[in-house]
Structure formats: structure tokens, C-alpha cells
Amino acid sequence: MFEEFWAISYLFSPLLVGLTVHGFSIKYGWLTSLVRPIDNGKTFREKRIFGENKTYRGVVMTAIGTALGFTIQAVVLHRWETFQKLELLDYSSPKVVFLGLLAGAVAMLGELPNSFIKRQIDIAPGATTSGILNLFFYILDQIDYLIGVWLVFAFFVSVSFQRIIFSAVFLFFSHQIISLLGFWLGMRKTAR
């Protein structure tokens, strides 16, 4: 069971590289030409569809960063038997880099339904609500990209309920750390 958890964690860890690269792009102003809202300012029921924070740069930079994470796994970590035991993908194939690009892009696009719902119930980008709804959205904000990424990974690894739970636990706690570090380093407006 622990081996399976670590294998799933290893599979999803390149997403953390993707999120970090996106954070650096915000802090240092990389690819500012892509800092355009995906919804292009359009509304639904007189409310923004996704909001200002969901930009094309987020999709591109997370995709590039996640591909970088898979490249590190394939080129550097794959040499050691310890990491080979965790591998659920064929890291000897260059296709793993393209898988990273796709997974990173889909991860960011996977956040859009959550953003849409929050805009429709008048929760501003980065804002919170109260009560049980606050807890629900807090958890969802940490793992909302999980569904899209599993849809990509499902073509390469077997999907099980246990693996989905393990990935959710790993990403929930990892995202907490990344968000906090990003806030301290000035990459994020909130620590959430």
C-alpha cells in the first residue's frame, strides 16, 4: 500500500514543478503577452465565466513546467533503481515529455469548472466564503485539476479508486506547501 502511494506521488510530482514554474512566471513577468483571461471577459448570467486569474499563460507555463518535471524524472532520476521502482510510465521514451505538456495543460484547464461555479455563486477569485461551503471549495481548490490529469494518465496507467484517493491526498498536501511557499516568495497573492 505504501509503495503504491509513493508510486502515485511520483507520477503526479511533475505537476508540482509545473505549478512552481507558473508561480515564477507570475513573479518575474514571463510571457506577459499570454496574460489574457481565457474567458476573454465574457459573462454568463451577467457574471464572469472564469475571471481574470485563469489566463493562457497559466496553461502554457504549467504545461512547460510539468514537461520539465517529467524530463527530470526521465533524464536524471530514471538512472537510479530507487526511482525506477516507483515508475508507472515508460521513462525511457521521449513521449513522456509530451505527456507532461499535455498533463500540465489539462491540469490548468481542469480548474475551469471550479472557477465557473465560484463566479456564478459570487465568490471572487482568491476569495473565500463561509461555513461548509468554504471547506468544500478549499479542498476543491487544491485538487480540482485532478480529474483532467487522470483522464490523460488513464491512457498510460491503470486507474483505480485507491490510486485516485492517493493522488488526491498527495496533491492536497503538496499543494498546501507549494501555495504557502509561493505566497512567502511573492508568487501568489494569498497563501491559499
N, C-alpha and C positions, 0 to 999 in steps of 0.2 A: 504494500500500500504506500509506504513512504517513497519507494523507488518510483512508483507511478506519479506521485505528486511532484517529485523533483524533475521527472521527465517532462511533465506538462509545464512546469515552471520554466524549464529550459526552452521549450518550444515557444512559449509566449514572451520570454525575456527580451527578444529583439524589439518588441513593441515599446518597451521602456526606453530603449535607445531612440526610437522614433519620436516619442513624446519629448525626450530631452533635447533632441535636435530642433524640434519645433519650438521649444522654450528658448533655445539660443537664438533662433531666427527672430523671435519677438524681441528679445533683449537687445540684439545687435542690429536689428533692422534689415535682415536679409530678405531678398526677393520682395521688396515693398510693392512692386508692380502687381503682385498677386494678393495684396491685402485688400481684397474686394469681397463683400459678403456673397456667399453662394446664392442667397435668395434675391440678390440684386435689388434689395429694398422693397421687394414686392410684399403684399399683405394678403391675408386670408381672414375674412370676417373683421376687417379693419385692424388687424394685428399682424406684426411682422411674422413671416413664416419661420425663419430660424434666428434672425437677429444679426447684429454686427460682428459678433465674435466667431461665427462659423465662416471662415474665409477659404479661398482657394489655396492660399499659402499654407494653411494648416494641413490640408490634404496632401499637397506636394511635399512639404518638409517632413511630415510624419512618414510618408511613403519612402522618401530618400533615407531617412534615419533608420527605419525598420529594415530596409535593404542593407544598410551599413551593419546593423546588428547581426543579420544573417551572414553577411560576408565575414565578420569577425568570427562567428561560430565555425564557418566553413574553412576559412584560411588559417586561423590561429588555433582555436580550441579543438578542432577536429583531430589535431595531431596527437592529443593525449587520450589515453584509454579511459580515463575517468569521465571525460565528456562524451566519448563515443558511446559509453553505456547509457547515457541519457538521451541519445539522439533517436527521435521518432521519424526523422526525414533522412533522405539521402544527401548528406552534406558534401559528398564528393562531386555532385552535379552542379554546374553553374546555374541551373534552373532555380536553385534555392534563392539566389539574389532576386530574380524576377518574382518569386513567391513573396519575398519580403516587400518589394514595391507594391504588389497587389494587396497584401495583408495590411500594410500601413495605410494605404489609400482607403480601403474598405473600412478599416477601423474608424477613421475620421468620419466617413460617410455614415457609419453606424450610429454616430452620435446625433444625427439629424432628427430622427423621430422623437427623441427625448427633448431636444430643443424646441421642436414644433409644439409638442404638448405643453411645455412650460410657457411658451409665448402665448398659447391660446388660453391658458388659465391665469395669465397676467403675472407670471414670475419673470422678472427681468433677468437678463444674462448675468450670471455670477451672484445673483441674489438668492435668498432663502425664503422659505415660508415657515409655517409653524406646525406643531403637533406631529401626528403620524405622517402627514404628507411631507414634512421636512425630512424625516428619516427615510421615507421611500425614495425621494429624489436624491438625497445624499448618497444612498447606496447605488442607485441607478446611475448617477453621475460618475461613479468610479468604475463601473463595468459596462456602460451602455454600448461600447464598441465591441463587446464580446461576441454578440450574435453574428455580426458580419464577418468577423475574423474566423469563427468556427465554420461559417459557410465556405470560406476559402480553404481552410485546413482540411475540411471533410473530404476533399478530393485527394488528399495525400496521406491522411492518417485516419484510423477508425475513431468514430465518435461514440462516447458512452456517457451516461448520466454522471458517472463518477468523474470522468475527465472534465466535463463541463463544470461541475462543482469545484474541482481542484483549480481549474483555470480562473473561476470567479474569485475564489479565496486568494489565490496568488495575486491577481490583478488588483483586487480591492486593497490589500495591504501594501502592495508595491506602489500603487497609485497614490496612497496616502503619503508615503515617503517622498516620492517624486514631486508631488504638489507642494509639500512643505519646503523642500529644498528649493524648488522653483520660486516660491514666494520669498524666501530668505535671500536668494540671489537676484531678485528683481525681475524674474522672467514671468511672473504671474501677478495679477492684481490682488488675488486672495490666496489664502493657504488651503482653500477648499478644493 
